[in-house]
Amino acid sequence: MTHIHFIAIGGAAMHNLALAVASKAGYQVTGSDDEIFDPALTHLRDAGLLPDKMGWYPERITKDIDAIILGMHAREDNPELVRARELGIKIYSFPEYLYEQTKDKIRIVVGGSHGKTTTTSMILYVLNRLGIEADYMVGAQIEGFERMVRLSDTAKYAVFEGDEYLTSPLDLRSKFLWYHPHVAILTGIAWDHINVFPTFPQYVDTFRKFVHSIEPNGSFIYFKGDENLCLLAEELKQSSSLEGKSGRVSVIPYDAYDGNVPMQVFGKHNMQNLQAAMLACHCIGVAPEDFYREISTFTGASNRLEKICETENSVAYKDFAHSPSKLKATINAVRERYPEKKLIACMELHTFSSLMADFLPQYKDCMKEADVAYVYFNPKVIEHKRLTPISAEDVRKAFGTKNVEVFTSSEALQKAICRQYSAFSHQGVALLMMSSGTFDGIDVKSFAAELLQK
């Protein structure tokens, strides 16, 4: 029996990995965290993996543990981590363990500042529909999949969403540098994670390292409309053609799908994601016609432009969008889909980057296509993250368009949305709620359903 202990087991990816490991024969899984919320709380409890008490207890770490998997939520001075290092127990980061479990498989890795969850989901959806077994890690729930992580002894392929954020408190490299893909996708580079990559060139450089981590004879699939990706592709072509270098990497550009197969998803960015997914599947032998036939029934990944309510003349969506490029792409997609409806777009500044005064100018004009644009942030979150305070006026000026109104009270935000909906419900409203957080506890699905059904 192999005993694996998860430090910070409650994270979205970590708890899914714990469930995946626990489902394998011959593995015992334990874990710890100082706070766990749903859905992780329920998932871990149902699987018998919920810690008996919250907190860090070094006495849990004993010599009978074979390996530790360390989550980003833990700090370097975590008492359990300190004890594990004293005992010389092998410590893996999340991505390191995924690579270790799939190092003999053909790995497809999807990276980029936006669209990676959806693109990964599209690949997995089609492979599943075609009966092609794959291990995977994806950042959202997908129709037909029990969880967000799968590890097996039988799959030939592994499909990973590749995140450029830090690996762990002990490893400050980007997560996706661990994966060494045979097929790599980059959807685009738009500056994010300013707390980790203080300058745009530093941000681009981590993608450069990812591109050069592709396995010999692998494939690099990139969106040709991104000038930075075009430069990286050219660099890769030149380095791959150097005399004496073995295993030249195939460099494959793509654009948006413009075929005539009816699709459930919409928006130019999703048509770009779709083409990237098709090319990745083609690299492992899936015929394009088979891909397009199966992807036509794909309705999207959870929280990624997810329709949450619809009435005769109004509709509501929620989306994970929080960075400038994601925000703009999502708003534009809904605008194009519902040109006749009043578009009320609401977003929450929640991440480190989005709440940093130096990063706010990146949001200029991102919400200009909305009829009504509401931006929400909680000053207490800024205080908790120990960032320089920003004001509602700072935010309004940074977004730079007259349609933007800024809120620091979620209750006031809800009241404003209700007023706008009442004023325009007769002509039809498209409500778009965008956040990587929760708008401070708003149940977005319930709120939208109650609003649209008035």
SENUFI-215656 format. One record per residue (C-alpha): x, y, z; residue in three letters. Coordinates in steps of 0.2 Angstrom, whole numbers, padded with zeros to 4 digits, always signed. Layout:
XYZALA/...
//
This chain:
+0000+0000+0000MET/+0007+0017-0005THR/+0003+0031+0007HIS/+0001+0049+0000ILE/-0002+0064+0011HIS/-0009+0080+0003PHE/-0004+0096+0011ILE/-0018+0109+0007ALA/-0030+0096+0000ILE/-0045+0107-0001GLY/-0040+0116-0017GLY/-0050+0114-0033ALA/-0036+0104-0042ALA/-0028+0096-0026MET/-0044+0088-0020HIS/-0048+0081-0037ASN/-0030+0074-0038LEU/-0033+0066-0021ALA/-0049+0058-0027LEU/-0040+0052-0043ALA/-0026+0044-0033VAL/-0037+0037-0020ALA/-0047+0028-0034SER/-0032+0018-0039LYS/-0029+0001-0032ALA/-0015+0000-0019GLY/-0015+0018-0013TYR/-0020+0026+0004GLN/-0023+0045+0004VAL/-0024+0057+0018THR/-0024+0076+0019GLY/-0024+0092+0028SER/-0029+0110+0026ASP/-0034+0125+0037ASP/-0050+0128+0028GLU/-0060+0118+0015ILE/-0076+0124+0006PHE/-0088+0117-0006ASP/-0088+0108-0018PRO/-0071+0101-0011ALA/-0079+0099+0006LEU/-0093+0088+0000THR/-0082+0078-0012HIS/-0069+0074+0001LEU/-0082+0069+0014ARG/-0091+0058+0002ASP/-0075+0049-0002ALA/-0069+0048+0016GLY/-0055+0059+0013LEU/-0060+0074+0023LEU/-0048+0078+0037PRO/-0055+0075+0055ASP/-0050+0092+0060LYS/-0044+0108+0051MET/-0027+0114+0053GLY/-0009+0109+0052TRP/-0003+0095+0063TYR/+0015+0089+0061PRO/+0011+0073+0071GLU/+0001+0068+0056ARG/+0018+0066+0046ILE/+0026+0050+0050THR/+0038+0038+0042LYS/+0025+0027+0035ASP/+0020+0041+0022ILE/+0028+0037+0006ASP/+0026+0054-0002ALA/+0019+0072+0001ILE/+0009+0082-0013ILE/+0011+0100-0009LEU/-0002+0113-0014GLY/+0001+0131-0017MET/-0011+0136-0003HIS/+0003+0130+0010ALA/+0017+0141+0015ARG/+0035+0136+0015GLU/+0035+0136+0034ASP/+0020+0125+0035ASN/+0022+0114+0050PRO/+0018+0098+0041GLU/+0030+0102+0027LEU/+0044+0106+0039VAL/+0041+0089+0047ARG/+0041+0080+0031ALA/+0057+0088+0026ARG/+0065+0083+0042GLU/+0060+0065+0040LEU/+0066+0065+0022GLY/+0049+0061+0014ILE/+0048+0063-0005LYS/+0039+0079-0008ILE/+0030+0082-0025TYR/+0021+0097-0032SER/+0005+0095-0040PHE/+0012+0096-0058PRO/+0027+0086-0054GLU/+0016+0072-0048TYR/+0006+0072-0063LEU/+0021+0071-0074TYR/+0028+0057-0064GLU/+0012+0047-0066GLN/+0011+0050-0085THR/+0029+0051-0090LYS/+0027+0036-0102ASP/+0011+0043-0110LYS/+0009+0054-0125ILE/+0005+0071-0117ARG/-0005+0085-0124ILE/-0004+0101-0115VAL/-0014+0117-0117VAL/-0007+0134-0111GLY/-0011+0152-0114GLY/-0017+0167-0105SER/-0035+0163-0110HIS/-0045+0149-0117GLY/-0035+0134-0110LYS/-0049+0127-0099THR/-0061+0127-0114THR/-0049+0120-0126THR/-0043+0106-0115THR/-0062+0102-0112SER/-0065+0101-0130MET/-0051+0089-0133ILE/-0057+0078-0119LEU/-0075+0079-0124TYR/-0071+0073-0142VAL/-0059+0059-0136LEU/-0072+0053-0124ASN/-0085+0053-0137ARG/-0074+0043-0149LEU/-0069+0030-0135GLY/-0051+0036-0134ILE/-0045+0033-0116GLU/-0035+0048-0109ALA/-0029+0053-0092ASP/-0031+0072-0089TYR/-0031+0087-0078MET/-0043+0101-0082VAL/-0049+0116-0073GLY/-0068+0114-0074ALA/-0081+0101-0074GLN/-0085+0093-0091ILE/-0101+0084-0096GLU/-0098+0066-0096GLY/-0083+0066-0083PHE/-0084+0062-0065GLU/-0070+0073-0059ARG/-0057+0086-0065MET/-0042+0074-0064VAL/-0040+0056-0069ARG/-0024+0045-0068LEU/-0024+0027-0074SER/-0012+0013-0078ASP/-0021+0010-0095THR/-0022+0026-0105ALA/-0010+0029-0119LYS/-0013+0048-0118TYR/-0013+0062-0105ALA/-0021+0079-0108VAL/-0017+0093-0096PHE/-0022+0111-0094GLU/-0006+0120-0093GLY/-0005+0134-0080ASP/+0009+0147-0081GLU/+0007+0151-0062TYR/+0019+0145-0049LEU/+0022+0127-0046THR/+0023+0127-0027SER/+0030+0136-0012PRO/+0046+0127-0014LEU/+0047+0128-0033ASP/+0044+0145-0041LEU/+0044+0139-0059ARG/+0028+0139-0070SER/+0017+0123-0068LYS/+0017+0119-0086PHE/+0036+0118-0087LEU/+0035+0101-0078TRP/+0024+0093-0092TYR/+0036+0091-0107HIS/+0022+0090-0120PRO/+0022+0080-0136HIS/+0008+0091-0142VAL/+0008+0109-0135ALA/-0005+0122-0138ILE/-0003+0141-0134LEU/-0019+0151-0136THR/-0012+0168-0134GLY/-0001+0179-0122ILE/-0009+0193-0113ALA/+0000+0199-0097TRP/-0007+0192-0081ASP/-0001+0187-0064HIS/+0009+0203-0062ILE/+0013+0198-0044ASN/+0024+0184-0051VAL/+0029+0192-0068PHE/+0032+0210-0064PRO/+0035+0214-0083THR/+0028+0208-0099PHE/+0044+0202-0106PRO/+0046+0191-0090GLN/+0029+0184-0093TYR/+0033+0180-0111VAL/+0049+0172-0106ASP/+0040+0158-0096THR/+0030+0154-0112PHE/+0046+0153-0122ARG/+0053+0141-0109LYS/+0037+0131-0111PHE/+0039+0130-0130VAL/+0056+0124-0129HIS/+0051+0110-0117SER/+0041+0101-0130ILE/+0048+0084-0133GLU/+0058+0080-0148PRO/+0047+0076-0164ASN/+0033+0085-0155GLY/+0021+0098-0161SER/+0018+0116-0157PHE/+0001+0123-0161ILE/-0002+0142-0159TYR/-0014+0155-0163PHE/-0007+0165-0178LYS/-0016+0181-0173GLY/-0005+0183-0158ASP/+0012+0192-0163GLU/+0021+0186-0147ASN/+0017+0168-0152LEU/+0022+0171-0170CYS/+0039+0176-0163LEU/+0041+0161-0152LEU/+0036+0150-0166ALA/+0049+0158-0177GLU/+0062+0155-0163GLU/+0057+0137-0162LEU/+0058+0134-0181LYS/+0076+0141-0180GLN/+0082+0132-0165SER/+0074+0116-0172SER/+0083+0117-0188SER/+0100+0120-0181LEU/+0113+0107-0187GLU/+0115+0092-0176GLY/+0098+0095-0166LYS/+0088+0079-0166SER/+0069+0078-0166GLY/+0063+0094-0175ARG/+0047+0101-0168VAL/+0032+0103-0180SER/+0026+0121-0179VAL/+0007+0123-0183ILE/-0002+0139-0184PRO/-0021+0141-0183TYR/-0035+0153-0184ASP/-0054+0153-0180ALA/-0065+0139-0186TYR/-0076+0145-0201ASP/-0085+0129-0206GLY/-0103+0125-0207ASN/-0105+0112-0194VAL/-0119+0119-0181PRO/-0110+0122-0164MET/-0118+0124-0147GLN/-0104+0136-0141VAL/-0102+0153-0149PHE/-0090+0168-0150GLY/-0074+0170-0161LYS/-0063+0165-0146HIS/-0072+0149-0144ASN/-0070+0146-0163MET/-0051+0149-0161GLN/-0051+0136-0146ASN/-0061+0124-0157LEU/-0048+0124-0171GLN/-0033+0122-0158ALA/-0042+0107-0151ALA/-0045+0099-0168MET/-0027+0101-0173LEU/-0021+0093-0156ALA/-0033+0078-0159CYS/-0027+0077-0177HIS/-0009+0075-0170CYS/-0014+0059-0162ILE/-0024+0052-0176GLY/-0042+0059-0175VAL/-0049+0064-0192ALA/-0055+0082-0193PRO/-0072+0076-0199GLU/-0074+0065-0184ASP/-0069+0079-0173PHE/-0081+0092-0180TYR/-0095+0079-0179ARG/-0093+0076-0161GLU/-0089+0093-0155ILE/-0105+0100-0162SER/-0114+0094-0146THR/-0101+0101-0134PHE/-0110+0114-0123THR/-0095+0121-0114GLY/-0086+0118-0098ALA/-0093+0123-0081SER/-0091+0142-0077ASN/-0084+0145-0095ARG/-0098+0156-0103LEU/-0111+0145-0095GLU/-0129+0148-0098LYS/-0137+0148-0081ILE/-0155+0155-0085CYS/-0165+0159-0100GLU/-0183+0165-0103THR/-0193+0170-0118GLU/-0184+0186-0121ASN/-0169+0187-0108SER/-0154+0176-0105VAL/-0140+0175-0091ALA/-0122+0168-0092TYR/-0108+0166-0079LYS/-0090+0166-0084ASP/-0073+0164-0075PHE/-0067+0179-0085ALA/-0056+0191-0074HIS/-0041+0196-0084SER/-0042+0210-0097PRO/-0041+0198-0112SER/-0054+0186-0105LYS/-0066+0200-0101LEU/-0065+0208-0118LYS/-0067+0191-0127ALA/-0082+0186-0117THR/-0091+0202-0118ILE/-0088+0203-0137ASN/-0095+0185-0139ALA/-0111+0189-0130VAL/-0113+0205-0139ARG/-0111+0196-0156GLU/-0123+0183-0150ARG/-0137+0194-0144TYR/-0135+0211-0154PRO/-0153+0215-0150GLU/-0153+0213-0132LYS/-0148+0225-0118LYS/-0131+0218-0112LEU/-0128+0221-0094ILE/-0110+0215-0090ALA/-0104+0213-0072CYS/-0086+0208-0067MET/-0077+0206-0050GLU/-0059+0212-0047LEU/-0053+0197-0037HIS/-0036+0191-0041THR/-0019+0198-0036PHE/-0016+0206-0053SER/-0033+0214-0055SER/-0032+0222-0038LEU/-0015+0230-0041MET/-0015+0248-0045ALA/-0001+0246-0058ASP/-0011+0233-0068PHE/-0028+0242-0068LEU/-0023+0251-0084PRO/-0023+0235-0094GLN/-0042+0235-0092TYR/-0044+0250-0103LYS/-0059+0248-0115ASP/-0062+0230-0110CYS/-0080+0233-0107MET/-0085+0246-0120LYS/-0096+0234-0130GLU/-0108+0232-0115ALA/-0123+0243-0114ASP/-0121+0243-0095VAL/-0104+0239-0087ALA/-0103+0236-0068TYR/-0086+0233-0059VAL/-0086+0226-0041TYR/-0072+0224-0029PHE/-0071+0222-0010ASN/-0058+0234-0001PRO/-0056+0221+0012LYS/-0049+0208+0000VAL/-0036+0221-0005ILE/-0032+0223+0013GLU/-0031+0204+0016HIS/-0019+0203+0001LYS/-0009+0217+0008ARG/-0010+0227-0008LEU/-0010+0246-0010THR/-0027+0252-0008PRO/-0037+0258-0024ILE/-0053+0268-0025SER/-0068+0266-0035ALA/-0063+0281-0045GLU/-0046+0274-0049ASP/-0055+0258-0056VAL/-0067+0269-0066ARG/-0053+0279-0074LYS/-0043+0263-0078ALA/-0058+0255-0088PHE/-0059+0271-0097GLY/-0077+0271-0104THR/-0093+0280-0099LYS/-0103+0264-0097ASN/-0093+0259-0082VAL/-0100+0260-0064GLU/-0090+0254-0050VAL/-0096+0246-0034PHE/-0089+0241-0017THR/-0105+0234-0010SER/-0112+0217-0017SER/-0129+0222-0011GLU/-0128+0239-0020ALA/-0122+0229-0036LEU/-0137+0218-0035GLN/-0149+0232-0033LYS/-0142+0241-0048ALA/-0143+0225-0059ILE/-0162+0224-0054CYS/-0165+0242-0058ARG/-0157+0240-0075GLN/-0166+0224-0079TYR/-0183+0231-0074SER/-0180+0246-0086ALA/-0176+0235-0101PHE/-0184+0218-0098SER/-0197+0222-0111HIS/-0184+0223-0125GLN/-0174+0208-0118GLY/-0158+0208-0108VAL/-0142+0198-0109ALA/-0135+0197-0091LEU/-0116+0192-0090LEU/-0108+0189-0073MET/-0089+0187-0073MET/-0078+0182-0059SER/-0065+0170-0052SER/-0073+0173-0035GLY/-0091+0174-0029THR/-0095+0193-0029PHE/-0094+0191-0010ASP/-0106+0177-0008GLY/-0119+0180-0022ILE/-0127+0164-0028ASP/-0126+0169-0046VAL/-0137+0155-0053LYS/-0151+0159-0040SER/-0150+0177-0042PHE/-0151+0177-0061ALA/-0165+0164-0061ALA/-0175+0175-0048GLU/-0172+0191-0058LEU/-0176+0184-0076LEU/-0192+0175-0070GLN/-0200+0191-0062LYS/
//
